[in-house]
Amino acid sequence: MFGLEPSLPAKKALNIFKENKYSKIVELGAGLGRDSIYFGKNSINVTAVDYSENGIKVINEKIKKENLTSSISTLKFDIREDLPFESNSVDACYSHMLYCMALTQKDLDKLNSEIHRILKPGGMNIYTVRNTDDGDYKKGIHRGEDLYEIDGFIIHFFSKDKILNLTNGFKNLSIDYFEEGSFPRKLYFICNKKNWKIILNFYIFSYTLELIKDLDQQIFLSLLLF
Ligand SMILES: C[S@@+](CC[C@H](N)C(=O)[O-])C[C@H]1O[C@@H](n2cnc3c(N)ncnc32)[C@H](O)[C@@H]1O
């Protein structure tokens, strides 16, 4: 679908995984597996998720052929449902051009919160999207929000504001512009880190509020922590 070689974002993501000593990741919307196979070959333990039966079949064949059964597993699954992983169990989630599929803002908010739930504290969500500079933006049939249908295929286009509004519980580390293919598609590479400080501060805050009865001191504590 998008070539056999690993994508540019996968190469960039692998460096981030290595720098942060991440070894257990989930790829969402893995397609025909070009990036999952690359991660698996580079000693990353991957679960490749996609709702396409054919996609999962192709990835399974590649895993067998490349002898990667110990590092890659697959899951046929619709990511609009609750993700079937334990809370705080995954080092990183990675997706290349999944967020910009036919997913509404409501779907994306839910996906983001599910990714936040399954990531370990300090874990990362790395994803790419087609952006509003793309030549296809506002072409074809408008399907609500920033979704446009072109040749029967719905694409959700992202501005930087939309990306920054989708960071609930995360700290945005970067939004990098890049291009892919001969058209070329114009995309952003986004890196969001699960904000363990907010979670920790919330617990400290709740606990300390129980102890402090003075309103001024409560306000001071709120300003200090958030
Ligand atoms: C644009 S393709 C990118 C594939 C792959 N990441 C790559 O770069 O080669 C998007 C992928 O997301 C999958 N996808 C779209 N919506 C999905 C959903 N709701 N649940 C699971 N997978 C989905 C599609 O089946 C497709 O394989």
The ligand as a MOL file (V3000), in Angstrom:
LIG
                    3D

  0  0  0     0  0            999 V3000
M  V30 BEGIN CTAB
M  V30 COUNTS 27 29 0 0 0
M  V30 BEGIN ATOM
M  V30 1 C -2.9470 5.2120 5.5710 0
M  V30 2 S -2.8380 3.5520 6.0950 0 CHG=1
M  V30 3 C -1.2130 3.5280 6.8080 0
M  V30 4 C -0.6810 2.1380 7.0150 0
M  V30 5 C 0.7000 2.0490 7.6660 0
M  V30 6 N 0.7680 2.7710 8.9070 0
M  V30 7 C 1.7670 2.5250 6.7070 0
M  V30 8 O 2.2210 3.6670 6.8490 0
M  V30 9 O 2.1160 1.7620 5.8050 0 CHG=-1
M  V30 10 C -3.9150 3.5550 7.5280 0
M  V30 11 C -4.1390 2.1930 8.1460 0
M  V30 12 O -5.0060 2.3790 9.2670 0
M  V30 13 C -5.9430 1.3180 9.2920 0
M  V30 14 N -7.1500 1.8050 9.9820 0
M  V30 15 C -7.9830 2.8160 9.6160 0
M  V30 16 N -8.9700 2.9620 10.4940 0
M  V30 17 C -8.7850 2.0180 11.4470 0
M  V30 18 C -9.4920 1.6450 12.6200 0
M  V30 19 N -10.6090 2.2840 12.9830 0
M  V30 20 N -9.0130 0.6180 13.3870 0
M  V30 21 C -7.8760 -0.0310 13.0340 0
M  V30 22 N -7.1650 0.2700 11.9130 0
M  V30 23 C -7.6130 1.2840 11.1390 0
M  V30 24 C -6.1910 0.9750 7.8230 0
M  V30 25 O -6.6750 -0.3410 7.6710 0
M  V30 26 C -4.7930 1.1820 7.2210 0
M  V30 27 O -4.0570 -0.0170 7.2490 0
M  V30 END ATOM
M  V30 BEGIN BOND
M  V30 1 1 1 2
M  V30 2 1 2 3
M  V30 3 1 2 10
M  V30 4 1 3 4
M  V30 5 1 4 5
M  V30 6 1 5 6
M  V30 7 1 5 7
M  V30 8 2 7 8
M  V30 9 1 7 9
M  V30 10 1 10 11
M  V30 11 1 11 12
M  V30 12 1 11 26
M  V30 13 1 12 13
M  V30 14 1 13 14
M  V30 15 1 13 24
M  V30 16 1 14 15
M  V30 17 1 14 23
M  V30 18 2 15 16
M  V30 19 1 16 17
M  V30 20 1 17 18
M  V30 21 2 17 23
M  V30 22 1 18 19
M  V30 23 2 18 20
M  V30 24 1 20 21
M  V30 25 2 21 22
M  V30 26 1 22 23
M  V30 27 1 24 25
M  V30 28 1 24 26
M  V30 29 1 26 27
M  V30 END BOND
M  V30 END CTAB
M  END
